[in-house]
Amino acid sequence: MRIIVNGRNIEITDAIKAYTKEKIGKVLNHYDQIQTLEVVLSVIKNPSVSESHTAEVICKMTSGSIKLEETAESMYASIDLLADKLLRQVEKHKSKYIKAAKNASIRTDAPEEKEDK
């Protein structure tokens, strides 16, 4: 499993990289089918923009992919919001995938026959 952290208009320091890998990496404890997490951190350098720090993630799994984006006033806040959102989406995807896999089983219970009286 790989976590790739890139930056746009920002220099990725070791502290930001470690924080991102720690927060986003918690998703791996909930779903083991994740292959790659690509995180892009960007900053808009316009003083009139209040929420200028953006964090994006592309989560590639064996059964699909999830792309999310969060914006906040600080980079750490946007990473926190993104990690929470990603966790919810991965759990939702996992439950749908498991439910579909159970319904696609060859062995299913025979439907109950109704008796007319």
Helices and strands as residue ranges (DSSP letters): E 2-8, H 14-25, G 26-29, E 34-43, E 53-61, E 64-72, H 75-103
